Amino acid sequence: MDNNIIVNIGVQRFDRIREQKAFYIDKTDFIREWWDSGTDVMLITRPRRFGKTLNMSMLECFFSNRYKGRSDLFEGLSIWNEEKYRQLQGSFPVIFLSFANIKAAKYEDMEYKIAKVIAELYEQNNYLLDGNLLSKQERAYYESICPQMGEAVASGAVHSMAGFMQRYYDKDVIIILDEYDTPMQEAWLSGYWDEAVTFFRGFFNSTFKTNPCLCRGVITGITRISKESIFSDLNNLKVITTTSSQYATAFGFTEEEVFKALDDTGFGEEKQGVKAWYDGFTFGSCSDIYNPWSIASFIDNDGEYDTYWADTSGNGLVSSLIRQGNTTVKSAMEDLLAGRTLTTELNEQIVFNQLDGSTGAVWSLLLATGYLKVVRLERVGERKKKVYTLALTNMEVASMFEDMVKGWFDGSTETAYNNFIKALLINDVDAMNEFMNKIALYSFSSFDIAKNVSDDDAPERFYHGFVLGLMVELDGRFEITSNRESGFGRYDIMLVPKDREKDCAYIIEFKVHKPMKEKDLAQTVANALNQIEEKRYEAKLVADGFQPENIRKYGFAFKGKECLIAHLL
């Protein structure tokens, strides 16, 4: 890398990056586009680490009167080319809040942390206490703002601050709220969603709706949370999501910008490798968008490929949705991990309390968070419904999901799982039974703890999680498919070897013990093997040229957390 280029990973303050003359790709045209839109209040959603906070810091540095006269921050950038925009620099009072660090296990803790952010805003502007701007009652109110202020006071405190600032500067206020949905996601994960919704509905109404001192408002986040949840009173809100063409290149790097950065830093020969790993994001009609964090990290780490973006924060929500998801979710993930696509309808408004039962809500969340990309959008039927074809975004995301699946079989079962696969490949049924019962004992609860899951669902959820594990462990050695047609029915799992000289093909059928029809697990596993034969599941393999002696057929029978495996000789 060119040693003269400073790459400040994680620095999200625009002024600091410009002062240090650090690596920066000019996104100041966003200022012009946002200002010229004339929109009262705007919500912009983008996946994490796509420059939302840096762009909001840029807006603050450009418009806030705290930065009046700081032309040095913008000289040489596109926004400084026109006089009419230069006149706007440093000309507004600005309130800039971030909820990025509002993560709490209890509602009371969330309320306290938000109140603390607001209290810090009041402390930063305590010059308002000087002179006679505030009445005695207003001064008492101002001095009462603290982390313990309570829900009712906190929900209206930003509204009040805007009023104080408007009077002081005799100019309406720009309000910027960054990462608004972080506390909402935490609320859903931790079980206090309804309480959080009540607070935020009042907060957003007071701050952005019934605020006569508001000039413009801009809100950023990862997801577009359902309007009915927290934006029900905000009818002046314009929403820009990842499927919108507006601001398509303002967040993230275009391919042209990435390739120029690689040339400038001495990594020009790595363009195709970088494209394979990090390209794939699509915003509106603009494809070939790259995640800034991954590109900056790649340059800063001397051209080393890694899952930089996927590793920057916890993927707990995504992992839990897939791990505890129904069989439809897991089956679709099998296709996605195999490089295939998913076709579905989507509602971009995330309704968190539907995530447990709605597969569409899961795909909407994965698209909003950047793990899926839109390959194709079609309008079908008389009502022209939108039907999306989705795929994993890129190699980095696929690697992240593979690591996530491996993590499901953690310390207590990872060795057993690996040993099971070894036993499968050498046809050691006794070892397979021993290892599989360990896996089932420790892993069943991980795949059946979602809400509204019946006992009958547990084996199916485990089965699909097991298939995903197989796909990760045997990637490159076998083509693994599940629930596909062959012969006179649909097999559960088929493993087709890439090297036919080295490996056999496998057919696996799962069955849950039915006590009213089957005496014991032995009869259940016998029924599984009979189904493989009667339905002629090997038909596809035979048609592809496999000899019968090179096709292994296994039955898996489950009764609670007990498992019995048998095979056809």
N, C-alpha and C positions, 0 to 999 in steps of 0.2 A: 504494500500500500504506500501511496505517496505520504511521506512522513510530515509534510507541511499541512495536511488536512486533519483537522480536529473533529472527531466523531464523539459527540456527547450523548451516549446512550442513556435514555431515561430523563434527560433534561426537558421539561415541558414549559419552561418560561421563554417566551419569544425574545424578550429583551436580553436575557443572559446568552442565548445562542448567538444573537447578532453582535453583542458586545465582545464575545470571544471569537468572532469570525469563524464559528464552527460550521460543520457540514449542514447545509440547509438547501432544500429545493423550494423555489419561490412559489408560494401559494397565496400571495397577497391579492391576486385577482378575485379571490373569494370575498374580500372586503367590498370591492366594487359591486360584485354580483348581489351580495346580501343587501347592501344599502340601496341599490337601485330597485330591488324587488318591492320595496315599500311595505313589506309585511309587518303587521303589528307584533305578532308573536309566532315564532317558528320553532318547531321541533325537528332536529336533524338526528337521525339514527345511523350509526356506523358500528362495525365490530370494534372490539377493544384494540388498542394500539394502532389506530388508524389516523392519529394526529388530531383527534377532536380537541383535547385539552390545549395542545399547542396552537391550534387555530383560534380557540377562544381567548387564549392569552394574547394572540396577535390582534384580535378585535379590541381587547382592552387597551393594549399599547397604542393602538391607532386612535381610538375615540376618547379615551379617558383624559380628563384635564390634569390628572396626576402625571401624565407623560407629555404635557404641552411643551413644544419646542424640541422634542426628541426626533428631529428629522433624520438623525444619524441611523436610527433603527430601520428606516425605510428607503434611504437613498440607494439607488441601484436596483431596486425591486420594481415590479410592474406597476404597482399602485401609485408610485411617485412620478409616473410619466405625465399625468394630467393635473393641471393646476386646481381644477374644481375639487379633486379629492384631497390634494395637499392642504386645502383650506379647512377641511374637516378634522385634520389631525389634532388631537388634544382639545377638542371643543365641547365635550359632553361630560357630565357626571356619570360615572359607571359603577354599578354594583356587580361584583364578580364573586359568585359562590360555587363551591364544588362539593358534591356529595360522594366523591370517589372513595373516601375512607369511612363512610357510614356503614359499618358492618357490625351487627349486633345480634346476639342470640335471644334477647328479650325486647319487647316493645319499649319498656322503660329505658333501656340502654340506648335504643335508637333515638328516642325522643331527646334524651340528654345530649347525645352527640350532635344532633341537628341544632339543638339550642346552643351548644358550644360554638358551632360554626357561625351562627347568627350573632352571638355575643362578641366574637372576634371581629365581625364586621362593625359592630358598634364601637368597639375599642379603637379600631383603625380610623374611625371618623369622629373621635372625641373632640375635635376642633369645633364641632357643632355646639358644644357646651359653652364655648367662649361667647362673650357679648350677650345680647338680649334676643337672639333668634328664637329661643325656646321659652315658652311660658313656664311658670313655676310647676304646673301640673305636668307639662311635657318633659321638663327636666327630671322630675321624679320618676316618670315612666322610663326615660332614657337610662337613668341610673339603676333601674330595677331589672334591666335586661341582663340575664346571667344564665349559665347552664341549667340552673334549677327553676327557670321561669315558668315552666309548665306548658302544656299543649296549647291552651287557649291563647296565651300571650305569644308563643313562638309562631303560631300559624299566621299572625298578622304583623309580626315585627319587621319583615322586609318591606311590607306596604308602608309602615310608618317611617322607616328609614328613607324610602324614596320621597316621601313628603317633606321630610326635614331637608334633604339634599336639594330638592327642587326649589324650596324657599331660599336656601343659602345661595345657590348659583343662578336662580331665576331661569332655570332651564330644565325641561323634563329629562328623566333619567333612563339610561339604557341598562337593562338588567340581563345578566348572563348567568345561567345555571348549567353547570357542567356535570355530567354523569348522574342525572336525576334518578335513574332507575336502579342504581346499586343498592340502596336501602330497600327497594321494593323486592328485588330478587332475594335478599337476605330475609325479608319478612316472610316470603313464601316458603323458603327452605326451613325456617325456624318456627313456623306455625302461628305467626301473629299477623297474617295477611289482612284480615278484616279491620283490625285496629289501625294498621298502617294506612289503609285506604281512606279511612275516615279522616285521619290527620292530613294526608296529602291532598285530599279533595278540597279541604278548607284552605290549605297553604297555597295551592295553585290558583284558586279562585281569588284570594286576597292579593296575591303578588302580581298575577298577570291578567286578571279579568276586571275586577272592581278597583282598579288603581288609576286614578286620574292623572297621576304624575309620571306614568310610564310613557316613554318615547318609543322604544322598541324593546322587544324581548327575544332572546334566543336560548333554546334549551337543547342540550345534547344528551344522548344516551345510547345504549346498545340496542334496546328493544322499543317497539311502539306498544306500550301497554294500553290495553283497551280503554277507549274514551269513557266507557261507562264506569270504569273503575275509579279513575282519579281526575280525568279531564271533562267530566260531565257538564260543568258550567263554562267551559272554555271554548265558546263557539267562534272565537277569533283566532283559533290555532291552525296554522298551516303545517302539515306533516310532510317531511322529506325522508323517505326510507331508501333502502338499498336498491329498490326497483324503480326509483324516481330518477329521471335524467338530470334534474336540476342539481348543481354542485357535484356532478359525477366525477370530475377530476380534482375537486378541491380537497378531498380527503383520500390519502393513499397516493402512490406514485404511479404514473403512467409508464408504459414500457419504454417510450422514448426517453423519459426522465431517468429511468433505471439504467438503461444502456449507456446514456451519457455519463451518469455517475460512475459506472464501472470503468468506462474509458478514462475518466478523469482521475480515478484512484488506482489505475494499473491492473484492473481485473477484466479488461475488455475481452479476453479469451474465454471467460467463464459465462458469457451471455446465455448460451443454450442450457447450461447446467442450472443457472439461476432461474431461467424461465421454467424449467421442469419442476424445480423445487418450490418456487414461490409465486409464480403467476397463477391466475385462475379466478381472481375476484372480478365480479361484474357489478357495476353500479349503473342502473338504468340501461341505456343502450351502449354504454362504454365498457368494453371488455379489456382484458389484459391489464388489470389493475393489480399492483403489488402492495403487500403490507410493508409500511415504512420501517417498522421495528426489525423485521427479518433482514431487509436490505442493509440498513445501517449496521446491524449486528454482524452480518456477513462481511462487510467491508472492514469493520473494526476488528474482527477476528481473522484477518489476513486470508479471507476467501475460504473459510472452513464452513462446510454445509452442516446445518443442524436444525432442530425444531425450535428455533428461537422464539417465534410468536406463540406457539402452542405451550411453551414452558414458562411464559412470563407470569401466569397467575393460575390459580386453581381452576380445574374444570369440573368441580364437584357437581354443579347443577346438570351439566351435560352428561356426565358419567352416571348419575343417579337416574336420569330419565331413560337412558338406554339400558342400563343394567336391570332396572326394575320395570322396564317397558313391557308391553304385551307382546305376544308372539308376532304380530304384524310388524311392530317396530324392529324387533330383533331380526326377523326374516329380511326386512328391507336393508338393514345394516349389513347383512351377509352379502347382499347384492352390491351394495356400495363399496364394501371392502374388496370385493372381487373386481372392481373397476366398472361395474355396470351402473345403470341409472335408475332413478325412481320417478314415477309419474304420479302427480297428485294435485288436488286443488289446495289452495292456501288462503288463509286470512291473515294478513300482516299485522292485525291487531292482536297482540299476545294477551290471552286470557289465562292468567297463571292458574286459577282454580280449575281449568280444564286440562291442564297438562297431564294429570293422572289418567284420564280416560280418552283423550282425543289425540289420535296419531297425527292429525293435521296440525294441531297446536305444537306438537313436538317438532315437526318439520319446519314450521314457521319460525320457531325459536332457533333451530340450528342454522337456518338461512340468515336470520338477523345477526346471529353471533359470528357468522363467517365460516362455519364448518361445511356448509353446502353452497354450491353455486348454481345459478340458473343456466342450464344448457340450452333450453328452448322454452318459449312461451307461446301457447296457442289459445285461440278463442274457439270454443266448441258449443254446439247446440244453438237453439233459437235464442237463448238468453246470453249467448256469447260469454260463457263462463271462462275464467282464466284457468288453464291447466298448465302446470309447470313440470318440466322435466329437469330433475336435479341430479347432481353428482357431487362427490367429495371435491373440495376446492382445488387441492393440489397434493403433491407428494408430501409436503410438510404435514398437512392435516391427516393424510392417510397414516403416516408414521405415528402421529399423536394418538389416533384411534387404536392402532395396533398395540402401542404401549399401554393404553387404557385397558384394553381387554386382558393383556398379560397381568395387569394389576389386580383384576378380579380374582385371579388365582394366586393370591398373595402367599406370604411365607408359609402358612400352615398347609397349603395344598399345592404350591407350585412344583415342589419336587415330585409329589404324587402324580400330578398332571403330566409332567414331562416323562416320568417313568411309565405312565399309562400309554402314552404315544409310542414309546420304545417297544412296549409289550405288544401293542397292536401291530406294529410293523414286522415283528418276528413271530406273530401268531401264538403268543403265550397267553392263553385264555385264563389260566389260573391267576397269573399276575395281573391281568386286566381286571378281573373281579376284585382282587384285593385293593388295587389302586382306585378303581372306580367307586367303591364304597366309601373310601376316604374322601374323595372329591365330593360325592353326593352329600355326605354327612356334614361337611364344612361349608359347602357352597349353596345348598338348596335355599337356606335362609336369605342369602344375598340376592337371589333372583325371585323371591316370592314375598318380599316385605312391602311392596307397593300397596297403596290403599285400594280397597275394593277387589282384592285378589282372592279367589276361592282356592281351596285346597286342590281342586282338580286342575287349576291353572299352573300350579307350582312345577310339576314335571316338564310341562311344555316350555315354561320360561327357562328352566334350567337347561333343557335340551338345546334351545337356541343359543343360550350363552355358551354352552359346550361347543356348539358348531363354530361360533365365532372364535373360540380359543383354538380349535383345530386349524382354522384358516390362518391364524397368526403364526402358529407353531410350524405348520407345514407349507407356508407360503413359498412358492417357487419349486416345490417338489411335487405337489399335487394340484390339480384343479378341483376345487371343492364346491359342490352344489347341494342344495337341499330343497325338498318339496317340489321336485320337477317330475314331469310325466315321463314314464318309460314303461313299455309293455302295456298292461291293462290298469295302471294306476299311477300313484305318485309315491316315490320312495322318500324316505326321510333324509338320508345323507348318501351321497355318492362321492368317492374319492377316485379321481382318474389320474394316474401317474404321468408325469412329464417324460420320464425315462422308463419305457416299458420293459427294457432288459433288466432293470434294477428292481422295480417295484411292481406289486400286484395292484389291481383295482379293488375297491371296497364298496360294499353296499351295507348300510346300517339301518335297521328299523327299530324304533322306540315304541314300547307299549306300557301303559299303566295297568296294574293289576285290577281286575274287576271281580271282587269277592263273590258276587252273585252268579258269575258264570265260570270262574276259574278257581280250581282247588288251591293252587299255590303259585309261587313265582315261576316254578319250573314249567307249569302249564302256560303261563303268560308268555314266557320266552319262546316256548314251542310254537305258540300262535303267531308270534312275530316272525319266526323263521318260515312258518307255513305261508304267511302272507307274501314274503319275498318270492317264494317259489310259485304260488298260485297266481300272483299278479305279474309274474315274469319280469321283475324289475331289471334283470340283467340284459334285457333286449337291446337297450341302447349300446351297452358295452360290446355285446356280440356283434351288433351292426358295425361298430367301429373297429372290429377285427380282433377283439380280445378272445383268447381261448378260455373255455370254462374253467380249466385248472388254474388260471391266473386271475380268477374273480373270487374274492373272499366275501362271505355273507355272514353278518352278525346280527343277532337279536339282543336288544337291551330291554329288560323288564324292571319296572319300578313299583315298589310298594312303600309308600312313605319315603323314608330316607334309605331304604334298602334297595340294592340293585343286584340283578343277576344277569350275566352275559353268557351267551352260548353262540356257537357257530355251526354252520353246515360243513360237514367234511366232504 
